[in-house]
Amino acid sequence: MEDDLPPQSAAFKLSKGTSLHRQLLLMLKNEIESGTLERGGLFPSEESLCERFSLSRVTVRRTLGDLAAMGLIERKPGRGTFVRKELPPPRLIPTLGVIDSLKNTEMKTQVRVLAVSHAVPPREIGMALNLQPGEEAVNAVRLRSCDGSPVMLTDVWAPLAFKACITPEALSKMAFYEILAANGVTYGRAVQEITASIADFRNAGLLAVENGAPLLKMRRVMYDSQEQPVIYSTVYLPSDASRVLMDVSGQAVNTMAAGQVVFDTRRGGPQA
């Protein structure tokens, strides 16, 4: 029941694995956007935040600087810090299909090709691409940036039949799906999964985040018009700079076409 729910702020506890600055930033940002901290109202002082969360003044001051840069709070000399009355306007939600979405990403970002090779993929990927055990596939790893900041790390596999056209030069000019389309592939559908992940040493360095920082992980299998899998991609995105948009038609709202939530209760292994 509603009475059983704890206050929103009381549910927040600093935890290990993610920097204290990042946790505090996300919590305060949520309190501002949700209205817990009133627009135009006085924002908690540095001293009160230090005491509330047992944090150093350096961490709190850095967080307040980020909130100000995001346009969420403003400092008034001699008066204190206030939540802005007018918050940044919500971003428009585009109506895009899978291919249009990929094209949109390509147009708004700059790409750096990190590696192109062919090897035996991990078992899960090989099965998704209908490969035989031990069969090799083409692999390409790229990093996309926006305004100089890394925003997307992609790790893509495709059947070895496309080896000749998947080159560093081609990948620096065209998206992976465009290269295959230019070589005769007609796309039919895509299956996509979005989960939470954390940055390992490699991904943290490439995405310019802290080791162990939260990431969005997007896995997508694209099929051609003959229902053959042709692309298996894994995308990593910094969680504090990314969002996933869905535009579902009225006819698809109550159908599987709108997607589904899958619960995996075996995080630590099968439950007894």
Secondary structure, 3 states (H helix, E strand, C coil): CHHHCCCCHHHCCCCCCCCHHHHHHHHHHHHHHHCCCCCCCECCCHHHHHHHHCCCHHHHHHHHHHHHHCCCEEEECCCEEEECCCCCCCCCCCCCCHHHHHHHHHHHCEEEEEEEEEECCCHHHHHHCCCCCCCCEEEEEEEEEECCEEEEEEEEEEEHHHCCCCCHHHHCCCCHHHHHHHCCCCEEEEEEEEEEEECCHHHHHHHCCCCCCEEEEEEEEEEECCCCEEEEEEEEEECCCCCCCCCCCHHHCCCHHHCCCCCCCCCCCCCC
